[in-house]
Amino acid sequence: MAKIKVKKVKSAINRTKRQKLTLAALGLKKIGQVVEHDATPNILGMVKKVEHLVSVVEA
């Protein structure tokens, strides 16, 4: 399965609770933090919901 690296690049301050929970579910807490996930439809959907707060690189 393909892997993606997700990096948090913007703050979650003044964002909806749903977006904050999505970032937490991805394992992102601090700006600059990078996590690696499998590129499953579930993960890609979560990334799509917060794409304005994160950057994605295929690993």
PDB file of N, CA, C and O in Angstrom:
ATOM      1  N   MET A   1       0.836  -1.175   0.000  1.00  0.00           N
ATOM      2  CA  MET A   1       0.000   0.000   0.000  1.00  0.00           C
ATOM      3  C   MET A   1       0.884   1.244   0.000  1.00  0.00           C
ATOM      4  O   MET A   1       1.926   1.270   0.656  1.00  0.00           O
ATOM      5  N   ALA A   2       0.471   2.266  -0.731  1.00  0.00           N
ATOM      6  CA  ALA A   2       1.229   3.507  -0.820  1.00  0.00           C
ATOM      7  C   ALA A   2       1.202   4.239   0.524  1.00  0.00           C
ATOM      8  O   ALA A   2       0.245   4.124   1.290  1.00  0.00           O
ATOM      9  N   LYS A   3       2.245   4.974   0.787  1.00  0.00           N
ATOM     10  CA  LYS A   3       2.358   5.753   2.020  1.00  0.00           C
ATOM     11  C   LYS A   3       2.330   7.232   1.674  1.00  0.00           C
ATOM     12  O   LYS A   3       2.796   7.638   0.609  1.00  0.00           O
ATOM     13  N   ILE A   4       1.785   8.032   2.572  1.00  0.00           N
ATOM     14  CA  ILE A   4       1.836   9.485   2.432  1.00  0.00           C
ATOM     15  C   ILE A   4       2.357  10.082   3.729  1.00  0.00           C
ATOM     16  O   ILE A   4       2.139   9.542   4.813  1.00  0.00           O
ATOM     17  N   LYS A   5       3.047  11.205   3.597  1.00  0.00           N
ATOM     18  CA  LYS A   5       3.497  11.966   4.760  1.00  0.00           C
ATOM     19  C   LYS A   5       2.646  13.223   4.835  1.00  0.00           C
ATOM     20  O   LYS A   5       2.526  13.969   3.863  1.00  0.00           O
ATOM     21  N   VAL A   6       2.060  13.447   6.001  1.00  0.00           N
ATOM     22  CA  VAL A   6       1.191  14.601   6.220  1.00  0.00           C
ATOM     23  C   VAL A   6       1.881  15.518   7.223  1.00  0.00           C
ATOM     24  O   VAL A   6       2.270  15.089   8.309  1.00  0.00           O
ATOM     25  N   LYS A   7       2.026  16.787   6.844  1.00  0.00           N
ATOM     26  CA  LYS A   7       2.694  17.765   7.709  1.00  0.00           C
ATOM     27  C   LYS A   7       1.722  18.894   8.025  1.00  0.00           C
ATOM     28  O   LYS A   7       1.092  19.453   7.127  1.00  0.00           O
ATOM     29  N   LYS A   8       1.605  19.224   9.314  1.00  0.00           N
ATOM     30  CA  LYS A   8       0.744  20.333   9.724  1.00  0.00           C
ATOM     31  C   LYS A   8       1.493  21.636   9.484  1.00  0.00           C
ATOM     32  O   LYS A   8       2.590  21.832  10.008  1.00  0.00           O
ATOM     33  N   VAL A   9       0.899  22.533   8.686  1.00  0.00           N
ATOM     34  CA  VAL A   9       1.574  23.776   8.338  1.00  0.00           C
ATOM     35  C   VAL A   9       0.854  25.021   8.847  1.00  0.00           C
ATOM     36  O   VAL A   9       1.428  26.110   8.830  1.00  0.00           O
ATOM     37  N   LYS A  10      -0.390  24.880   9.298  1.00  0.00           N
ATOM     38  CA  LYS A  10      -1.142  26.023   9.827  1.00  0.00           C
ATOM     39  C   LYS A  10      -1.804  25.647  11.135  1.00  0.00           C
ATOM     40  O   LYS A  10      -2.036  24.472  11.417  1.00  0.00           O
ATOM     41  N   SER A  11      -2.103  26.656  11.927  1.00  0.00           N
ATOM     42  CA  SER A  11      -2.718  26.472  13.226  1.00  0.00           C
ATOM     43  C   SER A  11      -4.189  26.103  13.102  1.00  0.00           C
ATOM     44  O   SER A  11      -4.845  26.441  12.117  1.00  0.00           O
ATOM     45  N   ALA A  12      -4.697  25.409  14.107  1.00  0.00           N
ATOM     46  CA  ALA A  12      -6.115  25.043  14.166  1.00  0.00           C
ATOM     47  C   ALA A  12      -6.930  26.053  14.971  1.00  0.00           C
ATOM     48  O   ALA A  12      -8.120  25.841  15.204  1.00  0.00           O
ATOM     49  N   ILE A  13      -6.306  27.138  15.393  1.00  0.00           N
ATOM     50  CA  ILE A  13      -7.032  28.183  16.121  1.00  0.00           C
ATOM     51  C   ILE A  13      -8.072  28.800  15.186  1.00  0.00           C
ATOM     52  O   ILE A  13      -7.792  29.033  14.010  1.00  0.00           O
ATOM     53  N   ASN A  14      -9.249  29.060  15.700  1.00  0.00           N
ATOM     54  CA  ASN A  14     -10.386  29.615  14.946  1.00  0.00           C
ATOM     55  C   ASN A  14     -10.881  28.681  13.845  1.00  0.00           C
ATOM     56  O   ASN A  14     -11.434  29.137  12.845  1.00  0.00           O
ATOM     57  N   ARG A  15     -10.688  27.399  14.024  1.00  0.00           N
ATOM     58  CA  ARG A  15     -11.229  26.395  13.091  1.00  0.00           C
ATOM     59  C   ARG A  15     -12.382  25.677  13.779  1.00  0.00           C
ATOM     60  O   ARG A  15     -12.534  25.756  14.998  1.00  0.00           O
ATOM     61  N   THR A  16     -13.177  24.989  13.005  1.00  0.00           N
ATOM     62  CA  THR A  16     -14.321  24.285  13.581  1.00  0.00           C
ATOM     63  C   THR A  16     -13.835  23.096  14.417  1.00  0.00           C
ATOM     64  O   THR A  16     -12.722  22.600  14.244  1.00  0.00           O
ATOM     65  N   LYS A  17     -14.704  22.662  15.320  1.00  0.00           N
ATOM     66  CA  LYS A  17     -14.370  21.526  16.172  1.00  0.00           C
ATOM     67  C   LYS A  17     -14.111  20.287  15.326  1.00  0.00           C
ATOM     68  O   LYS A  17     -13.236  19.482  15.645  1.00  0.00           O
ATOM     69  N   ARG A  18     -14.868  20.139  14.256  1.00  0.00           N
ATOM     70  CA  ARG A  18     -14.710  18.989  13.373  1.00  0.00           C
ATOM     71  C   ARG A  18     -13.307  18.949  12.752  1.00  0.00           C
ATOM     72  O   ARG A  18     -12.695  17.885  12.659  1.00  0.00           O
ATOM     73  N   GLN A  19     -12.804  20.119  12.329  1.00  0.00           N
ATOM     74  CA  GLN A  19     -11.464  20.176  11.745  1.00  0.00           C
ATOM     75  C   GLN A  19     -10.403  19.873  12.798  1.00  0.00           C
ATOM     76  O   GLN A  19      -9.422  19.189  12.508  1.00  0.00           O
ATOM     77  N   LYS A  20     -10.589  20.373  14.008  1.00  0.00           N
ATOM     78  CA  LYS A  20      -9.647  20.096  15.088  1.00  0.00           C
ATOM     79  C   LYS A  20      -9.608  18.608  15.404  1.00  0.00           C
ATOM     80  O   LYS A  20      -8.536  18.041  15.616  1.00  0.00           O
ATOM     81  N   LEU A  21     -10.776  17.976  15.437  1.00  0.00           N
ATOM     82  CA  LEU A  21     -10.838  16.540  15.710  1.00  0.00           C
ATOM     83  C   LEU A  21     -10.222  15.728  14.571  1.00  0.00           C
ATOM     84  O   LEU A  21      -9.621  14.681  14.814  1.00  0.00           O
ATOM     85  N   THR A  22     -10.364  16.195  13.349  1.00  0.00           N
ATOM     86  CA  THR A  22      -9.764  15.505  12.204  1.00  0.00           C
ATOM     87  C   THR A  22      -8.245  15.561  12.296  1.00  0.00           C
ATOM     88  O   THR A  22      -7.574  14.563  12.034  1.00  0.00           O
ATOM     89  N   LEU A  23      -7.698  16.712  12.662  1.00  0.00           N
ATOM     90  CA  LEU A  23      -6.247  16.822  12.839  1.00  0.00           C
ATOM     91  C   LEU A  23      -5.772  15.887  13.948  1.00  0.00           C
ATOM     92  O   LEU A  23      -4.734  15.240  13.816  1.00  0.00           O
ATOM     93  N   ALA A  24      -6.523  15.818  15.024  1.00  0.00           N
ATOM     94  CA  ALA A  24      -6.159  14.930  16.130  1.00  0.00           C
ATOM     95  C   ALA A  24      -6.205  13.471  15.693  1.00  0.00           C
ATOM     96  O   ALA A  24      -5.349  12.677  16.083  1.00  0.00           O
ATOM     97  N   ALA A  25      -7.201  13.118  14.885  1.00  0.00           N
ATOM     98  CA  ALA A  25      -7.329  11.746  14.400  1.00  0.00           C
ATOM     99  C   ALA A  25      -6.174  11.375  13.480  1.00  0.00           C
ATOM    100  O   ALA A  25      -5.771  10.213  13.414  1.00  0.00           O
ATOM    101  N   LEU A  26      -5.642  12.368  12.771  1.00  0.00           N
ATOM    102  CA  LEU A  26      -4.474  12.121  11.926  1.00  0.00           C
ATOM    103  C   LEU A  26      -3.187  12.050  12.746  1.00  0.00           C
ATOM    104  O   LEU A  26      -2.147  11.639  12.232  1.00  0.00           O
ATOM    105  N   GLY A  27      -3.252  12.446  14.003  1.00  0.00           N
ATOM    106  CA  GLY A  27      -2.077  12.399  14.870  1.00  0.00           C
ATOM    107  C   GLY A  27      -1.250  13.664  14.832  1.00  0.00           C
ATOM    108  O   GLY A  27      -0.077  13.651  15.204  1.00  0.00           O
ATOM    109  N   LEU A  28      -1.849  14.761  14.387  1.00  0.00           N
ATOM    110  CA  LEU A  28      -1.126  16.029  14.269  1.00  0.00           C
ATOM    111  C   LEU A  28      -1.464  16.938  15.435  1.00  0.00           C
ATOM    112  O   LEU A  28      -2.633  17.244  15.672  1.00  0.00           O
ATOM    113  N   LYS A  29      -0.442  17.373  16.168  1.00  0.00           N
ATOM    114  CA  LYS A  29      -0.643  18.258  17.315  1.00  0.00           C
ATOM    115  C   LYS A  29       0.020  19.600  17.101  1.00  0.00           C
ATOM    116  O   LYS A  29      -0.615  20.639  17.285  1.00  0.00           O
ATOM    117  N   LYS A  30       1.287  19.600  16.713  1.00  0.00           N
ATOM    118  CA  LYS A  30       2.045  20.841  16.602  1.00  0.00           C
ATOM    119  C   LYS A  30       2.321  21.185  15.137  1.00  0.00           C
ATOM    120  O   LYS A  30       2.381  20.310  14.273  1.00  0.00           O
ATOM    121  N   ILE A  31       2.485  22.476  14.889  1.00  0.00           N
ATOM    122  CA  ILE A  31       2.851  22.925  13.548  1.00  0.00           C
ATOM    123  C   ILE A  31       4.246  22.394  13.235  1.00  0.00           C
ATOM    124  O   ILE A  31       5.151  22.468  14.066  1.00  0.00           O
ATOM    125  N   GLY A  32       4.406  21.864  12.041  1.00  0.00           N
ATOM    126  CA  GLY A  32       5.680  21.296  11.623  1.00  0.00           C
ATOM    127  C   GLY A  32       5.788  19.804  11.870  1.00  0.00           C
ATOM    128  O   GLY A  32       6.729  19.165  11.400  1.00  0.00           O
ATOM    129  N   GLN A  33       4.847  19.248  12.594  1.00  0.00           N
ATOM    130  CA  GLN A  33       4.865  17.811  12.887  1.00  0.00           C
ATOM    131  C   GLN A  33       4.508  17.029  11.629  1.00  0.00           C
ATOM    132  O   GLN A  33       3.612  17.416  10.879  1.00  0.00           O
ATOM    133  N   VAL A  34       5.216  15.927  11.408  1.00  0.00           N
ATOM    134  CA  VAL A  34       4.982  15.080  10.241  1.00  0.00           C
ATOM    135  C   VAL A  34       4.597  13.689  10.713  1.00  0.00           C
ATOM    136  O   VAL A  34       5.246  13.127  11.594  1.00  0.00           O
ATOM    137  N   VAL A  35       3.538  13.131  10.127  1.00  0.00           N
ATOM    138  CA  VAL A  35       3.133  11.758  10.405  1.00  0.00           C
ATOM    139  C   VAL A  35       3.014  11.018   9.076  1.00  0.00           C
ATOM    140  O   VAL A  35       2.749  11.620   8.035  1.00  0.00           O
ATOM    141  N   GLU A  36       3.213   9.711   9.130  1.00  0.00           N
ATOM    142  CA  GLU A  36       3.122   8.891   7.939  1.00  0.00           C
ATOM    143  C   GLU A  36       1.940   7.938   8.071  1.00  0.00           C
ATOM    144  O   GLU A  36       1.759   7.290   9.102  1.00  0.00           O
ATOM    145  N   HIS A  37       1.144   7.864   7.015  1.00  0.00           N
ATOM    146  CA  HIS A  37      -0.042   7.005   6.991  1.00  0.00           C
ATOM    147  C   HIS A  37      -0.082   6.235   5.686  1.00  0.00           C
ATOM    148  O   HIS A  37       0.544   6.629   4.702  1.00  0.00           O
ATOM    149  N   ASP A  38      -0.825   5.129   5.682  1.00  0.00           N
ATOM    150  CA  ASP A  38      -1.145   4.446   4.436  1.00  0.00           C
ATOM    151  C   ASP A  38      -2.152   5.300   3.680  1.00  0.00           C
ATOM    152  O   ASP A  38      -2.978   5.978   4.292  1.00  0.00           O
ATOM    153  N   ALA A  39      -2.087   5.271   2.361  1.00  0.00           N
ATOM    154  CA  ALA A  39      -2.979   6.084   1.537  1.00  0.00           C
ATOM    155  C   ALA A  39      -4.305   5.361   1.314  1.00  0.00           C
ATOM    156  O   ALA A  39      -4.640   4.996   0.187  1.00  0.00           O
ATOM    157  N   THR A  40      -5.051   5.157   2.392  1.00  0.00           N
ATOM    158  CA  THR A  40      -6.361   4.516   2.298  1.00  0.00           C
ATOM    159  C   THR A  40      -7.421   5.576   2.007  1.00  0.00           C
ATOM    160  O   THR A  40      -7.182   6.763   2.232  1.00  0.00           O
ATOM    161  N   PRO A  41      -8.574   5.169   1.516  1.00  0.00           N
ATOM    162  CA  PRO A  41      -9.642   6.147   1.267  1.00  0.00           C
ATOM    163  C   PRO A  41     -10.043   6.931   2.523  1.00  0.00           C
ATOM    164  O   PRO A  41     -10.378   8.113   2.433  1.00  0.00           O
ATOM    165  N   ASN A  42     -10.011   6.279   3.693  1.00  0.00           N
ATOM    166  CA  ASN A  42     -10.366   6.973   4.942  1.00  0.00           C
ATOM    167  C   ASN A  42      -9.382   8.096   5.239  1.00  0.00           C
ATOM    168  O   ASN A  42      -9.789   9.219   5.537  1.00  0.00           O
ATOM    169  N   ILE A  43      -8.108   7.802   5.161  1.00  0.00           N
ATOM    170  CA  ILE A  43      -7.075   8.800   5.455  1.00  0.00           C
ATOM    171  C   ILE A  43      -7.107   9.917   4.414  1.00  0.00           C
ATOM    172  O   ILE A  43      -7.003  11.091   4.768  1.00  0.00           O
ATOM    173  N   LEU A  44      -7.247   9.572   3.154  1.00  0.00           N
ATOM    174  CA  LEU A  44      -7.285  10.591   2.106  1.00  0.00           C
ATOM    175  C   LEU A  44      -8.501  11.503   2.269  1.00  0.00           C
ATOM    176  O   LEU A  44      -8.421  12.694   1.971  1.00  0.00           O
ATOM    177  N   GLY A  45      -9.611  10.963   2.733  1.00  0.00           N
ATOM    178  CA  GLY A  45     -10.794  11.778   2.989  1.00  0.00           C
ATOM    179  C   GLY A  45     -10.571  12.758   4.127  1.00  0.00           C
ATOM    180  O   GLY A  45     -11.003  13.909   4.060  1.00  0.00           O
ATOM    181  N   MET A  46      -9.890  12.295   5.180  1.00  0.00           N
ATOM    182  CA  MET A  46      -9.598  13.196   6.310  1.00  0.00           C
ATOM    183  C   MET A  46      -8.645  14.296   5.872  1.00  0.00           C
ATOM    184  O   MET A  46      -8.811  15.453   6.257  1.00  0.00           O
ATOM    185  N   VAL A  47      -7.649  13.944   5.071  1.00  0.00           N
ATOM    186  CA  VAL A  47      -6.696  14.944   4.580  1.00  0.00           C
ATOM    187  C   VAL A  47      -7.420  15.968   3.710  1.00  0.00           C
ATOM    188  O   VAL A  47      -7.119  17.159   3.778  1.00  0.00           O
ATOM    189  N   LYS A  48      -8.357  15.522   2.905  1.00  0.00           N
ATOM    190  CA  LYS A  48      -9.118  16.427   2.037  1.00  0.00           C
ATOM    191  C   LYS A  48      -9.901  17.454   2.855  1.00  0.00           C
ATOM    192  O   LYS A  48     -10.036  18.603   2.435  1.00  0.00           O
ATOM    193  N   LYS A  49     -10.418  17.051   4.016  1.00  0.00           N
ATOM    194  CA  LYS A  49     -11.199  17.956   4.854  1.00  0.00           C
ATOM    195  C   LYS A  49     -10.353  19.053   5.495  1.00  0.00           C
ATOM    196  O   LYS A  49     -10.871  20.121   5.823  1.00  0.00           O
ATOM    197  N   VAL A  50      -9.063  18.801   5.674  1.00  0.00           N
ATOM    198  CA  VAL A  50      -8.196  19.800   6.313  1.00  0.00           C
ATOM    199  C   VAL A  50      -7.015  20.163   5.409  1.00  0.00           C
ATOM    200  O   VAL A  50      -5.940  20.511   5.897  1.00  0.00           O
ATOM    201  N   GLU A  51      -7.218  20.081   4.097  1.00  0.00           N
ATOM    202  CA  GLU A  51      -6.121  20.308   3.164  1.00  0.00           C
ATOM    203  C   GLU A  51      -5.555  21.733   3.230  1.00  0.00           C
ATOM    204  O   GLU A  51      -4.422  21.969   2.809  1.00  0.00           O
ATOM    205  N   HIS A  52      -6.328  22.670   3.750  1.00  0.00           N
ATOM    206  CA  HIS A  52      -5.854  24.046   3.890  1.00  0.00           C
ATOM    207  C   HIS A  52      -4.940  24.200   5.124  1.00  0.00           C
ATOM    208  O   HIS A  52      -4.318  25.248   5.297  1.00  0.00           O
ATOM    209  N   LEU A  53      -4.857  23.182   5.964  1.00  0.00           N
ATOM    210  CA  LEU A  53      -4.024  23.246   7.171  1.00  0.00           C
ATOM    211  C   LEU A  53      -2.795  22.332   7.089  1.00  0.00           C
ATOM    212  O   LEU A  53      -1.900  22.421   7.929  1.00  0.00           O
ATOM    213  N   VAL A  54      -2.753  21.461   6.086  1.00  0.00           N
ATOM    214  CA  VAL A  54      -1.670  20.481   6.009  1.00  0.00           C
ATOM    215  C   VAL A  54      -1.062  20.468   4.602  1.00  0.00           C
ATOM    216  O   VAL A  54      -1.642  20.983   3.647  1.00  0.00           O
ATOM    217  N   SER A  55       0.128  19.860   4.510  1.00  0.00           N
ATOM    218  CA  SER A  55       0.722  19.574   3.212  1.00  0.00           C
ATOM    219  C   SER A  55       0.958  18.069   3.146  1.00  0.00           C
ATOM    220  O   SER A  55       1.233  17.431   4.162  1.00  0.00           O
ATOM    221  N   VAL A  56       0.850  17.511   1.951  1.00  0.00           N
ATOM    222  CA  VAL A  56       0.942  16.072   1.763  1.00  0.00           C
ATOM    223  C   VAL A  56       2.019  15.762   0.743  1.00  0.00           C
ATOM    224  O   VAL A  56       2.102  16.392  -0.311  1.00  0.00           O
ATOM    225  N   VAL A  57       2.858  14.757   1.084  1.00  0.00           N
ATOM    226  CA  VAL A  57       3.908  14.284   0.193  1.00  0.00           C
ATOM    227  C   VAL A  57       3.812  12.768   0.136  1.00  0.00           C
ATOM    228  O   VAL A  57       3.662  12.110   1.166  1.00  0.00           O
ATOM    229  N   GLU A  58       3.898  12.216  -1.067  1.00  0.00           N
ATOM    230  CA  GLU A  58       3.915  10.767  -1.194  1.00  0.00           C
ATOM    231  C   GLU A  58       5.279  10.256  -0.777  1.00  0.00           C
ATOM    232  O   GLU A  58       6.311  10.777  -1.200  1.00  0.00           O
ATOM    233  N   ALA A  59       5.268   9.230   0.058  1.00  0.00           N
ATOM    234  CA  ALA A  59       6.533   8.671   0.564  1.00  0.00           C
ATOM    235  C   ALA A  59       6.938   7.451  -0.243  1.00  0.00           C
ATOM    236  O   ALA A  59       7.974   6.845   0.033  1.00  0.00           O
TER     237      ALA A  59
END
